[in-house]
């Protein structure tokens, strides 16, 4: 009996530390050494974060230093363009922006797959790139749209599952008139968010607008209706595209094709009292008159 009690006590003695390790353990008690600095940056206590981080040696410290200097730049005055600067160039980088950029570049040199640093570079330089007319002449600090596009692309590549860089690239490339780059970012975003009909609507709107690809927009809207067959707003957009195509075909005297597209347009008009329904009836009457019936 005594031997059994001793064995039980020994077993409990062996199990207890293990249980304590499961509850906390050395790994569970180990904190992020940069947690305080990260909190300071998030709380916009930039000077405190910079003082705490020092010059930084590892990629994450360098990234946080870049964020802190970029935050300080927000309140810094805009520098005056240098004499003789091109009329299409924006103001040079603020001193704080230049320091932030240097830290971000050191961060990606230390860790090339640091998606946050790549994205931070793109977002820091984007306003300067857009300041150059047409996106080709160097803006303040010699920044170009191409450089920003590359930084967004690097951020996307470094974070294969993320969506922030693709979203930001779409917005930037669209504003910069870089339709092909915005289109590529949309396609990558759709690949990463396959079951998102709202994103398909956005891509369709882009193709119907700045993308200049009405047929591509119809294809995207058609995918949306697979997910949401009763999506009235998307049906309206599809009908508008079809009706515009009918008008263009009639002006080119392509009557048979116009009639076929008109039948397609009618499929998407659900409200007989709508302006679209009236337009369908008007075009049908015109086709009938041309056909002599």
N, C-alpha and C positions, 0 to 999 in steps of 0.2 A: 504494500500500500504506500509506504513511504517512498519507495523507488518510483512508483507511478506518479506521485505528487511532484517529485523532483523533476521527472521527465516532462511533466506538463508545464512546470515553471520554466524549464529551460526552453521549451518550444515557444511559450509566450514571449520569453525574452528575445528569441530569434525573430518572431513575427512583429513585435512592437516597433523596432526600428524601421522595418520594411513598411509598416503601415504609416509611420511618420513620414517616410520618404514619399509614399504615394500622396499623402496629404499636402506636403510642401516640398521637401527634398531640396537638394542644392540647386537644381535647375529652376524649380519654381520660385526660389527666393532670389534668383539672379535677375536684376532689373536692367533695363536699357540704359547704358551709360550716357546716352544723349537725350534721355527723356526730358530732363529739365531744360536743356537748350531748345529742344523741339517745342516744348510748351511755351517758352519765352517767345519764340518766333511766331507761333500760332496766336499768342496773345498780343502781338505787335510790340513786344518789349525788345526792340531790335538792338539797342545799345547794350543791354544786359546780356543778350545772347552772344553778341560779338565779343564782349569782354570774357565771357565764360569759355567760348570756343577757341579763343586765341587765333593762331594762324591756321590751325587745322592740318591734319596729315592724311586722314582717311577720307574716302569718297563721300561718306555721309556727312561728316563734319564740314567738308568743303561745300557740299550742297546746301547745308543749313546756313553757312556763312553767306552764300550767294543769295539765298532767300532773304536774309536779314538786310543785306545791302540793297537788294531790290525793293524791299519794303521802305527803307529810308529814302530811296530815290523818289518814291511817290510824292513826298512832301517837299522835295528839293526844287529850287527854281529851275526853269528851262534855260539852258545856256544860250547865249547869242551866237548865231552862225558866224563862222570865221569870215573875214573879208575875202572876197573873191570866190566864195562858195558858189556852186552852180545854183541857178534859180530853182531847179527842180529838187534840190536836196533839202531835207529837213534839218532841224537843229542837230548839232552833234550830241553824242551820248552824254548824259549827265555823268559827273565824276563817280557818283554812287552806282550808276548803271554800269559803268566801265568796270568797277571793282566787282560788282555782282557777276558780270559776264566772265571775268577772269576766274572767279571761284567756280562757277559752273563748268567752265572749260577744263579746269584742273580736276573737277569731280569726274567728268566723263573720261579724262585721260587715265585717272586711277581706276575707274570701273566703267568700261565702254558700254555695259548693258544697263547703266543707271538711267532708267526711263524718265524719272522725275527731273533729272538735270537736263536731259535733252529737251524735254518739254518746256522747262523753265527758260532755256536759251531761246527757243522759238517764241515764247510769249513775251520775253523781254524785248526782242528785236522786231517783233511784228509791227508795232506802231511806227517804228522808224522806216521799215521797208515800205509801208503803205504811204509814207510821206513823199516818196519819190514818184513822180508822175509816170504812170504806165508800168511801174514796177520793174524798170530796166536800169535806169540811172541810179548810181549809188546814193543812198540817203545818208543821214547823219551817221558818222562813224564808219562809212563805207559799207553799210548794210544793204543787201539786196533781197528781193523777194525769193530768189533762188536759194539763198542761204537759209532763209526761214523755212522754206519748203523742205529742204534737206534735214533741218533740225526736227521738224514734225515727223518726217519719215523715219529718222533715227529713233525717235521716241516710240513710234508705233512698232518698229521692229524689236525694240528692247522690251516691250511689254505685249507679248502676243495675245494675251487675253483681255487687255484693257480697251477702253473705248474713248477715254478723255482726249488722247492725242488726235485720233481720227476726227472727233467732233470739232476740235479746235482747228484742225487743218481744213475741214470743209468750210468753216466760217471765214478763215483767213483767205484761202484760195479763191473763194467766191468773190470776196471784196476786192481781191487783187486782179480779178479777171482771168484767173488761171483755171479755166473750165475743166481741162483734162485732169489736173491735179485734184480738183474738188470731186470729180467723177470717180477717180481712182480711190479716193478716201471713202466715198459713199459705198463703193463696192466692197472695200475691206470691212467697213463697219457692218454692212449687211451680212458678210461672212461670219462675223463675230456675234451678231445678234440675229440669228436666222429666224426666230419666231417672233418678230416684232412688226406687225402690220403698220403701225404708226410710222416706223422708219421707212417702210416701202412707200407710204404716202409722201413722206418728205422727199424721197429720192425721185418719185414721179413728178412732184412739184418742181424740183430742180431741173429735171430733164425737160419738162414742159416750158420752163422759164429760161434761165441763163444757159442751161445745157443745150438748148436748141434742138431737141430730139423728141418730137411729139410722139413718134411711133414707139420709142423706148418708154416714154411716160405711160402710154396705153398698156404696155406689157407689165409695168410695175403696178399700175392700178388694177389690172386684171388679177394679179397675184393677191392684192388686198381683198378682192371680192371672194376669193377662195376661202380666206379666213373669216370675212365678214360680208356675207352675201347681201345683207340689207343695209350696207353703208351708203346712205343716200348722197352724202357729200361727194364720195368718190365716183358714184354713178354720174353725178352732174358734171364732174370734171371730164369723164370719159365722153359724155355726150357732147360737151363743148369742143373737144378735140376732133371728134368725128364730124361734127357740123362744119367746123372750119375747113376740114379736108374736103368735104362735099362742095363747099363754095369754091375752093381752089380748083377742084376737078372740073366743075361746070365752066369756070372761066377758061379752062384749057380745052373745052369741048370733049372731055372724056366722060361721056354720058353714062355708059354702062358701069364703069367703075364708080362713078358718083352715086348711081342708084344703089349699088351694093353697099357703099359706105353709109348711105342714108338709112338703109334697113338696119345696119348695125347701130347707128345712132338711136333709132327708135327703141331698141332694146333697153337703153339706159335711161329713158325718159319715163318716169313713173307718175308724174303729176300732169294730168291733161290740161290743167289751167296754168301751167308754168310758161314763162317766156320761151323756154326750150321747146316745149310742145308746139307752141305757135310757130316757132322757126322751122320745125320739122314739117308742119303742114304747109308752110309757105314754100319750102324747097320741094316737097312732094308735088305740089301744084305746078311748080316750074318745070320739074322733070316730066310730068304728065303732058304738059303743053309742048315741050320739046319733042316728046315721043309721039305726039299727035293723038293722044287718047284722053 
